[in-house]
């Protein structure tokens, strides 16, 4: 009876240990039923022309009710060709902008100031809601790719951009004001305001109409447009580079790789910047990490105590496995049968589910707090992660020499919690001499393969 009581007091540790150490069989589901993976085709285009595109990932809570706390968060992807610009706009959302590839000039406007920054891969900056900004791809050859985590302000999961200059789909925000307000605001006749700012051309000259039509045809809706080298040189003047200081600025870009990795060995590197180390992230309670996993290597099983992590695959291919509960594939919806759901909840929650998915560039996966996950790389894999609820988050590994939470369990408790003896558990944990990253192939099997190859080589050498 005492043993039973002790075992039931450690349900989480038992589940984690069973999932990864005891190799108990749990069912696997196919990718379409895996709510934690968002393949790249789930990004929907908001705008696209010959110069680039803007894409928005579907709402997280549309996949599963477990993502209800992510209603305010969206992912946006920007891509533009060399010598182009995303024209000025402001949005009712806070943004964390990260450069995935390419070189850019970001100009941020304030009522009494203007700052321009040279950005490269890994550079990150917070753009508060309502900030007017524009982004230039200054490179001669490489496309610019940017990922934004957007936190909506007005309506959960809904973003609204307001343009300073009109295009074919959306008028300028200035055009929404009455004639009298505009005349008083600019101290100018409405006809002049109309001609210079609004492009409402009922009375425009034929020459100006020809120039406007030509410009609109070449720029295709005036969102991502071409620039000349001379214009890029002008915009580059006084642009500053990202901060390499040990203490990050409240407004300047910072680079994810400006500090040493928090975990590193020959199989991978894990860079992370937390709210405690960066004032831009502290206000939003978000951490950002960048993870490199070498081909044939594994990010060891672990879970986050508080953070919900949104992970985007930047480069490479691989696989991830996440351990959750069997009911987590339910789509977000109203709970019409709450009583019936509660009756079965206790039984359902005892069933461990293994969720697997293949990873390719452009894919996104989400790791809820408390859910163990492991990632292996079939080619060099580069991941970018945003951690929501970052403050006081603890990352606990379930294998490896360091940061292994299971190894901290006292011997008498190990005897009660696991099928094997405490000595057998300790011996098993000590088999993995690596921390955080390891070879996908166990060392014993690796040694056996080497011995087999050596024997074959010796036999072949005899002929």
C-alpha positions in Angstrom: 0.0 0.0 0.0 2.8 2.4 0.8 4.4 1.7 -2.5 1.2 2.4 -4.4 0.8 5.7 -2.6 4.3 6.8 -3.4 4.0 5.9 -7.1 0.8 7.8 -7.6 2.4 10.9 -6.1 4.8 11.1 -9.0 2.5 10.9 -12.1 4.5 13.4 -14.2 7.9 11.8 -13.6 6.5 8.4 -14.2 5.0 9.5 -17.5 8.3 11.1 -18.6 10.4 8.2 -17.5 8.1 5.7 -19.1 7.9 7.7 -22.3 11.6 8.0 -22.9 13.4 5.4 -20.7 11.2 2.3 -20.3 10.2 2.1 -24.0 6.6 1.4 -23.2 4.5 1.2 -26.4 2.4 4.2 -27.1 0.3 4.8 -30.2 1.5 7.1 -33.0 -0.6 9.3 -35.3 -0.1 10.4 -38.8 0.9 14.0 -39.6 -2.7 15.2 -40.5 -3.8 14.3 -37.0 -0.8 15.9 -35.3 -1.9 19.2 -33.9 1.6 20.3 -33.0 2.9 20.6 -36.5 2.0 23.4 -38.9 3.5 22.6 -42.3 4.7 25.4 -44.5 1.5 25.3 -46.7 -0.5 26.5 -43.7 1.0 30.0 -44.3 -1.6 32.0 -46.3 -0.5 34.8 -48.6 -1.6 38.3 -47.5 0.3 39.9 -50.4 2.4 38.7 -53.3 4.0 40.2 -56.4 7.1 39.7 -58.5 9.2 41.5 -55.8 8.2 39.3 -52.8 5.4 38.2 -50.5 4.0 38.5 -47.0 2.4 35.3 -45.5 0.5 34.7 -42.3 0.4 31.3 -40.5 -3.1 30.1 -39.5 -4.3 30.8 -36.0 -2.7 28.4 -33.5 -5.9 27.7 -31.6 -7.6 26.4 -34.8 -5.6 23.2 -34.6 -6.2 22.3 -30.9 -7.8 23.6 -27.8 -4.4 23.3 -26.0 -3.3 26.4 -27.9 -6.1 28.6 -26.5 -3.5 30.8 -24.7 -1.9 31.5 -28.1 -4.9 33.4 -29.5 -3.1 36.7 -29.5 0.0 35.3 -31.2 0.6 35.0 -35.0 3.6 34.3 -37.2 4.3 36.4 -40.3 6.9 35.6 -43.0 8.3 38.3 -45.2 10.4 37.6 -48.3 11.7 40.1 -50.9 14.1 40.1 -53.8 17.3 42.2 -53.9 16.9 46.0 -54.2 13.3 46.1 -52.9 11.5 47.8 -50.1 8.5 47.1 -47.9 6.9 50.5 -47.9 5.9 52.4 -44.6 3.0 51.0 -42.6 1.9 50.6 -39.0 0.1 47.7 -37.4 -2.0 47.2 -34.3 0.3 44.6 -32.9 3.7 44.3 -31.2 6.3 42.6 -33.3 9.4 40.6 -32.6 11.3 40.7 -36.0 14.1 38.2 -36.8 16.2 38.1 -39.9 16.4 34.5 -41.2 18.7 35.3 -44.2 19.9 38.2 -46.3 20.9 41.8 -45.5 18.5 44.6 -44.8 18.1 48.2 -43.7 15.3 48.7 -41.2 14.1 52.3 -40.6 12.0 53.0 -37.5 10.2 56.3 -37.2 9.2 58.0 -34.0 7.4 61.4 -33.6 10.7 63.2 -32.9 13.3 60.8 -34.3 14.3 58.3 -37.0 16.7 55.4 -36.7 18.1 53.2 -39.4 19.8 49.8 -38.7 21.8 47.4 -40.8 20.4 43.9 -40.2 21.8 40.5 -41.0 21.0 36.9 -40.2 20.1 36.5 -36.6 19.4 40.2 -35.9 16.3 40.8 -33.8 14.4 43.8 -32.8 11.1 44.6 -31.1 8.7 47.0 -33.0 6.0 48.2 -30.6 2.4 48.4 -31.8 1.8 51.5 -34.0 5.5 51.9 -35.0 5.9 53.2 -38.5 8.7 51.3 -40.2 10.0 50.3 -43.6 12.4 47.5 -44.6 14.9 47.4 -47.5 16.7 44.4 -49.0 20.0 46.1 -49.8 21.7 42.9 -51.1 22.7 42.6 -54.7 22.0 38.9 -55.0 20.3 37.3 -52.0 16.6 37.3 -51.1 15.7 38.8 -47.7 13.7 36.5 -45.4 12.2 37.8 -42.1 10.0 36.1 -39.5 7.8 38.1 -37.2 6.1 37.0 -34.1 3.0 39.4 -33.8 1.1 39.9 -30.6 -2.3 41.5 -31.4 -3.6 44.4 -29.4 -7.2 45.0 -30.4 -8.7 41.6 -31.3 -7.3 38.2 -30.4 -5.3 36.9 -33.4 -6.5 39.7 -35.7 -3.9 42.1 -37.2 -4.8 45.3 -39.0 -2.1 47.3 -41.0 -2.6 50.9 -41.8 -0.8 52.4 -44.8 0.5 55.9 -45.1 0.4 55.7 -48.9 -2.6 54.1 -50.7 -2.5 51.1 -53.0 -5.0 49.2 -55.1 -6.3 47.2 -52.2 -6.3 49.8 -49.3 -6.4 53.6 -49.2 -4.1 55.7 -47.1 -5.2 56.3 -43.5 -5.2 60.0 -44.3 -8.0 59.6 -46.8 -10.4 58.6 -44.0 -10.4 62.2 -42.6 -12.8 64.8 -43.8 -11.8 67.7 -46.1 -12.0 70.3 -43.3 -9.9 68.3 -40.9 -7.2 67.7 -43.5 -7.1 71.4 -44.6 -6.8 72.5 -40.9 -4.2 69.9 -40.1 -1.9 70.7 -43.0 -2.9 74.4 -43.3 -3.3 73.9 -47.1 -6.1 73.7 -49.6 -7.6 70.2 -50.0 -6.8 70.1 -53.7 -3.0 70.3 -52.9 -3.3 67.7 -50.1 -5.2 65.5 -52.5 -2.6 65.8 -55.2 0.4 65.3 -53.0 -0.7 62.7 -50.4 -3.9 61.0 -51.4 -3.7 60.3 -55.2 -7.4 60.7 -55.7 -7.0 61.9 -59.2 -10.3 62.9 -60.6 -8.8 66.3 -61.5 -5.2 65.4 -62.1 -3.3 66.4 -65.3 -2.9 63.9 -68.1 0.9 63.9 -67.6 0.6 63.1 -63.9 -2.0 60.3 -64.6 0.4 58.7 -67.1 3.3 58.8 -64.6 1.1 57.4 -61.8 -0.3 54.5 -63.9 3.2 53.6 -65.0 4.4 53.6 -61.4 1.5 51.5 -60.3 2.0 49.0 -63.1 5.7 48.6 -62.3 5.1 48.4 -58.5 2.0 46.2 -58.5 0.0 47.5 -55.6 2.8 49.6 -54.0 3.6 47.3 -51.1 6.9 45.7 -52.1 8.6 47.8 -54.8 12.0 48.1 -56.6 14.7 50.5 -55.6 17.7 51.8 -57.5 21.3 51.5 -56.2 21.3 55.2 -55.7 18.2 55.1 -53.5 19.6 52.2 -51.4 22.8 54.2 -50.9 20.8 57.2 -49.7 18.8 55.0 -47.3 22.0 53.4 -46.0 23.4 56.7 -44.7 23.9 56.7 -40.9 22.5 53.1 -40.6 23.8 51.4 -37.4 24.6 47.8 -37.0 23.0 45.5 -34.4 24.2 45.8 -30.8 27.1 43.5 -29.8 27.1 44.9 -26.3 26.8 42.6 -23.3 23.7 44.6 -22.1 21.1 44.9 -24.9 19.6 48.2 -25.8 15.9 49.0 -25.2 15.5 50.0 -28.9 18.4 48.8 -31.0 18.6 45.4 -32.7 20.5 42.6 -31.0 21.8 39.4 -32.5 20.9 35.9 -31.2 24.5 34.8 -31.6 26.1 37.8 -29.9 26.6 35.6 -26.7 28.1 32.2 -26.3 25.6 29.3 -26.7 24.0 28.0 -23.5 24.5 24.4 -24.7 27.2 23.4 -27.1 29.1 20.3 -28.3 30.2 18.8 -31.6 26.6 17.7 -32.3 24.8 21.1 -31.9 24.6 24.6 -30.5 21.7 26.2 -28.6 21.7 30.0 -28.4 19.1 31.8 -26.3 18.2 35.3 -25.1 15.8 35.6 -22.2 13.7 38.5 -20.8 16.1 38.8 -17.9 18.9 39.7 -20.3 17.0 41.9 -22.7 14.6 44.8 -22.0 12.8 44.4 -25.3 11.8 40.8 -24.5 11.0 41.5 -20.8 8.0 43.6 -21.6 6.5 40.8 -23.8 7.6 38.0 -21.5 9.2 36.2 -24.5 12.5 34.4 -25.0 14.1 33.7 -28.4 16.4 30.9 -29.2 18.4 29.6 -32.2 19.3 25.9 -32.4 21.7 24.2 -34.7 21.6 20.4 -34.9 24.3 18.7 -36.9 23.3 16.0 -39.4 22.7 12.7 -37.7 22.4 14.3 -34.3 19.7 14.7 -31.6 18.5 17.4 -29.3 17.9 15.2 -26.3 14.4 14.8 -24.8 13.4 17.8 -22.6 10.4 19.9 -21.5 9.8 23.5 -20.5 8.2 24.2 -17.2 6.3 27.3 -18.1 7.0 28.4 -21.7 5.0 27.5 -24.8 7.6 27.5 -27.6 6.8 28.2 -31.2 9.6 26.8 -33.4 10.2 27.6 -37.1 12.4 25.5 -39.3 14.7 27.8 -41.1 17.0 25.4 -42.9 17.5 21.6 -43.1 15.3 18.5 -42.5 14.7 16.3 -39.5 12.1 14.7 -37.3 10.5 15.7 -34.0 8.7 13.6 -31.4 6.5 15.1 -28.7 4.8 13.3 -25.9 1.4 14.5 -25.0 -2.0 13.2 -24.1 -4.4 11.4 -26.5 -7.1 14.1 -26.5 -4.9 17.0 -27.6 -5.7 16.6 -31.3 -9.2 18.1 -30.6 -9.7 21.3 -32.6 -10.5 24.6 -30.9 -14.2 25.0 -30.5 -17.0 25.9 -28.1 -17.4 23.4 -25.3 -21.0 22.4 -25.8 -20.8 19.2 -23.8 -18.7 20.4 -20.9 -20.2 17.9 -18.4 -19.7 14.9 -20.6 -16.2 16.1 -21.4 -15.3 16.4 -17.7 -16.6 12.9 -16.9 -14.1 11.3 -19.4 -11.3 13.7 -18.8 -9.6 11.9 -15.9 -9.5 8.6 -17.8 -8.4 10.2 -21.1 -5.6 12.1 -19.5 -3.9 8.9 -18.4 -3.2 7.8 -22.0 0.1 8.9 -23.3 0.3 9.8 -27.0 3.4 10.0 -29.1 3.2 12.7 -31.9 5.7 12.5 -34.7 6.3 14.7 -37.8 8.9 15.2 -40.5 10.4 18.7 -40.6 11.2 20.7 -43.7 12.1 24.4 -44.3 9.2 26.6 -43.6 7.4 24.2 -41.2 6.4 25.4 -37.7 5.8 23.2 -34.6 4.6 24.2 -31.2 5.8 22.7 -27.8 3.3 23.3 -25.0 4.6 23.7 -21.5 5.3 20.4 -19.7 5.3 18.4 -22.9 8.6 16.5 -23.5 10.1 16.8 -27.0 13.1 15.6 -28.9 14.4 16.7 -32.3 16.8 14.8 -34.6 18.4 16.1 -37.8 18.6 14.2 -41.0 20.6 17.1 -42.5 22.1 20.1 -40.8 19.0 21.6 -39.1 18.5 25.3 -38.1 15.6 26.2 -35.9 14.3 29.5 -34.5 12.1 29.5 -31.4 9.9 32.0 -29.6 9.1 31.1 -26.0 5.8 32.5 -24.6 5.5 32.9 -20.8 9.3 33.0 -20.6 9.8 34.4 -17.1 11.0 31.8 -14.6 10.9 29.0 -17.2 13.0 26.0 -16.5 14.2 23.6 -19.2 14.5 20.1 -17.9 16.3 17.4 -19.8 15.3 13.8 -19.4 18.6 12.3 -20.6 22.2 13.3 -20.8 25.0 13.9 -18.3 24.0 17.5 -17.3 20.6 19.1 -16.5 19.0 15.7 -16.3 16.1 16.0 -13.9 15.6 12.2 -13.6 19.1 11.8 -12.3 18.2 14.1 -9.4 15.6 11.7 -8.0 16.7 10.2 -4.8 17.5 6.4 -4.8 14.6 5.3 -2.6 12.2 7.1 -4.8 13.7 5.6 -8.0 13.1 2.2 -6.5 9.4 3.0 -6.1 8.9 5.0 -9.3 10.5 2.8 -12.0 10.3 -0.9 -12.9 14.1 -1.3 -12.6 16.1 -1.0 -9.5 17.7 2.4 -8.6 21.1 0.9 -9.6 19.8 -0.1 -13.0 18.2 3.4 -13.5 21.5 5.1 -12.6 23.5 2.8 -14.9 21.1 3.5 -17.7 21.3 7.3 -17.2 25.1 7.1 -17.1 25.3 5.5 -20.5 24.8 8.8 -22.2 28.0 10.8 -21.6 26.8 13.7 -23.7 24.7 16.6 -22.6 21.9 18.4 -24.5 23.0 17.1 -28.0 24.1 13.6 -28.9 24.6 11.2 -31.8 21.3 9.8 -33.0 22.9 6.3 -33.0 23.6 4.9 -29.6 27.4 4.4 -28.8 27.0 0.7 -28.4 25.4 0.3 -31.8 27.9 2.7 -33.3 30.8 0.7 -31.9 29.2 -2.5 -33.2 28.9 -1.0 -36.7 32.5 0.1 -36.6 33.6 -3.4 -35.6 31.5 -4.9 -38.4 33.0 -2.5 -41.0 36.5 -3.2 -39.7 35.9 -7.0 -40.1 34.5 -6.5 -43.6 37.5 -4.3 -44.5 39.9 -7.0 -43.2 38.1 -9.7 -45.3 38.2 -7.5 -48.4 41.8 -6.7 -47.9 42.6 -10.4 -47.9 41.5 -10.6 -51.6 
